């Protein structure tokens, strides 16, 4: 059964506390928090003060996805704010192994995010240092986009390599996850589903989370 990580980027920021409590009381496993700097991606979301506030109420894992330039400068700050998992983009890290060591050294789980056009084989040499691969299945920066179908093939390739190397890296799929495609994504090898609009655009987000959980068994 896949883990479900609702993306707070799609939550109601005016009633964020309500939505946090909904996730706390739901079948969700993680909170997915997207941090954007307007440089690495053409959008700005939220940063350290908001994450620290979320941490005070959240009762589940904070999965923080940094869509920012020079993420190594801020790793300690995100640890202090409450991140449990910190994912940095391969495309933003010329010294990726160093970034992963930094994150682990701070006591967080280390994640690598990759854009849709990035070949998965570029991850192979650092899989033994990677707890989570956050595979973007839409172009990063905005919610509500359509799932890029080529992602399925990338999941299959990465899953085989993880098994071949005997590591326990989780594959997380971020973008365009719906009730219609969740089963196919999990069957391809995904371990974690990030869901934003699919959860928060419904009349009952907790039920939507439960439905995703059932579909992804």
Buried (B, 14 or more C-beta within 10 A) or exposed (E): EBBBBBBBBBBEEEEBEEBBBBBEEBBBBBBBBBBBBEEBBEBEBBBBEBBBBBBEEBEBBBBBBBBBBBBBEBBEEBBBBBBBBBBBBBBBBEEBEEBBBBBBEBEBBBBBBBBBEBEBEEBBEBBEBBBBBBBBBBBBBBBEBEBBEEBBEBBBBBBEBBEEEEEEBBBBBBBBBBBEBBBBBBEBBBBBBBBBBBBBEBEEBBEBBBBBBEBBE
